[in-house]
């Protein structure tokens, strides 16, 4: 899995070098004290294709700003701060599934944290090198600039927008436009900001452990669809175009004397499965819309099979659907009910990747490519159409019930990272959405009268999964 990133994270490399200089001060190829051989991280990871393996070096507060916290940015950028608060980025450390995963003995916790808390200031210890070239044997020293409050902000403003000048050692803001009116130094670098997504959302490399498959190919999928995107939009598209659409507004709310401009929104609704059930309350107002279109048509029945075809189309995602986490999948369910509402028959169709574990191996992949339509004929027999109702639902599933059992069973959750985390992990069914409803249609087979659920109704259906036992769930 050594494919190169489609968008080379060139801007990050200069900052990685700073970290590596620090690392080299601590490590040596031969150990004079008789300890096992040690190796610097740059000897194990490639900064170009595995930038996620390096934290962003310790930063100073920017001149004119009180500190590195998102709350400090919120003094001026109130609207953007409120958008960020509701995102999965802000909850990346308080992520029940993630916290469960890093309790596993085959999870290199320090490496996983590089994406969920990417700033060195958020890390209590600095990883200097790997003992015996082993990802499970990181050697570290105490970090004098550790900020536990900043750690809890997870993927915070500074992750993308603050860097250190290599010559002066002073921090500055990276913005898409630059400004002569800001109270702090700003450098314009749109390319840097637009490429930041690659650091964690398209990591690639060699398998680090038998079961560590945190390798995503979303950027490669986007590259595959670029010809169609260019034809549709007249230019190449990237992550920001879809996931951070622009809106005419003030970039800093308190400077009402300045003109409005096109400012990117910071919602990142993604798949529409929030980290906490409360996230559903603001999902639609944050602009969420599924990338999947669902339709159906009736055909002439040649036997007792259901005369209906369901059309599933990747209508809006520039990458495959679903993308990212290999455990995600779409699940279409057709359920036939009699006049009393009793379930008579049911069929399911899954769209996603298939993996086996120990070691992890991908066995299949039937995801929808950009613009692709899949036709599904539910395998349901219908002797008579009279007074029967067909329900078609589609879910975007993040965590199926079999995997959920392992998540919930996790022990020794690090409560320094995640306060009361063991309680939340053990009771994940009450807090952590496993799936979201993205389509529901109810069809009277005799009259063909159809009712399609609204976006608001789908949100309410998703919220009703809270507390439902694993045996009751469709997935």
Buried (B, 14 or more C-beta within 10 A) or exposed (E): EEEEBBBBBEBBBEBBBBBBEBBBEBBEEEEEEEEEEBBBBBBBBBBBBBBBBBBBBBBBBBEEBEBBBBBBBBBBBBBBBEBBBBBBBBBBBBBBBBBBBBBBEEBBBBBBBBBBBBBBBBBEBBBBBBBEEEBBEBBBEEBEBBBEEBBBBBBBBBBBBBBBEEEEEEBBBBBBEBBEEBBBBBEEBEEBBBBBBBBBBBBBBEEBBEBBBBBBBBBBBBBBBBEBBEEEEEEEBBBBBBBBEEEEEBBBBEBEEEEEBEBBBBBBBBBBBBBBBEBBEBBBEBEBEBBBBBEBEEEEEEEEBBBBBBEBBBBBBBBBBBBBBBBBBBBBBBBBBEEEEEEBBBBBBBBBBEBEEEEBEEEEEEBBBBBBEBEBBBEBEBEEBEEBBBBBBBBBBBBBBEBBEEBBEBEEBEEEBBEEBBEBBBEBBEBBBBBBBBBBBBBBBEEEEEEBBEBEEBBEBBBEBBEEEBEEBBB
